Amino acid sequence: MKKGIHPDYHPITVVMTNGSTFRTRSTWGKPGDSLQLEVDPTCHIAWTKEQHFVEKGRLARFNQRFQMGKFTVAQNN
């Protein structure tokens, strides 16, 4: 490796959303910094396979405005 062209690789602490921590090495921040995660494998749908619907967007605003239930698509049998 050439000298002086690579970022510093140092230990940091990663804090998960549930409060647990682990130490790793990274180029992020300064030595000894803590990286607070907003999304991690304990809460993200890609790992948990549980989907949580958030009422946002045009359909949710329409339903709220006109006091209707959730939009459902009729299935033809």
C-alpha positions as CSV (number, residue, x, y, z in Angstrom):
1,M,0.0,0.0,0.0
2,K,1.1,3.5,-0.7
3,K,1.8,5.7,2.3
4,G,-0.5,8.7,3.0
5,I,-3.3,7.9,0.6
6,H,-5.5,5.7,2.7
7,P,-7.8,6.9,5.5
8,D,-7.1,6.0,9.2
9,Y,-8.5,2.7,10.3
10,H,-9.3,2.7,14.0
11,P,-11.6,1.2,16.6
12,I,-15.1,2.6,17.2
13,T,-18.1,1.5,19.2
14,V,-21.4,0.8,17.4
15,V,-24.6,1.3,19.4
16,M,-27.6,-0.7,18.1
17,T,-31.2,0.6,18.3
18,N,-31.9,-1.7,21.3
19,G,-29.0,-0.2,23.3
20,S,-26.5,-3.1,22.8
21,T,-23.0,-2.2,21.7
22,F,-20.1,-3.8,20.0
23,R,-16.6,-2.7,19.0
24,T,-15.3,-2.8,15.5
25,R,-12.7,-1.1,13.3
26,S,-13.7,1.6,10.8
27,T,-12.6,4.6,8.9
28,W,-15.7,6.5,10.2
29,G,-15.2,9.2,12.8
30,K,-12.2,9.4,15.2
31,P,-10.7,6.7,17.4
32,G,-13.1,5.9,20.3
33,D,-16.2,7.5,18.7
34,S,-19.6,5.9,19.0
35,L,-21.8,5.3,16.0
36,Q,-25.5,5.4,16.9
37,L,-27.5,3.3,14.4
38,E,-31.1,4.3,13.5
39,V,-31.7,1.0,11.6
40,D,-30.1,-2.3,12.3
41,P,-30.7,-6.0,11.8
42,T,-32.8,-6.2,15.0
43,C,-35.5,-3.9,13.6
44,H,-35.3,-3.7,9.8
45,I,-37.8,-5.6,7.7
46,A,-35.1,-7.0,5.5
47,W,-33.9,-9.1,8.4
48,T,-37.0,-9.5,10.6
49,K,-39.5,-10.3,7.8
50,E,-42.1,-8.4,9.7
51,Q,-43.7,-5.5,7.8
52,H,-45.0,-2.5,9.6
53,F,-47.3,-0.2,7.7
54,V,-47.0,3.5,8.2
55,E,-50.0,5.6,7.3
56,K,-48.4,8.1,4.9
57,G,-49.0,9.2,1.4
58,R,-51.9,10.1,-0.7
59,L,-54.2,7.2,0.0
60,A,-53.8,7.6,3.8
61,R,-54.6,11.3,3.5
62,F,-57.6,10.5,1.3
63,N,-58.9,7.9,3.8
64,Q,-58.4,10.3,6.7
65,R,-60.1,13.2,4.9
66,F,-63.1,11.2,4.0
67,Q,-63.2,9.0,7.1
68,M,-63.0,5.7,5.1
69,G,-61.3,2.5,6.1
70,K,-58.2,1.2,4.5
71,F,-58.3,0.8,0.7
72,T,-59.0,-2.7,-0.3
73,V,-59.0,-4.2,-3.8
74,A,-62.0,-6.5,-4.6
75,Q,-60.9,-9.8,-5.9
76,N,-62.8,-11.5,-8.6
77,N,-63.4,-15.2,-8.0
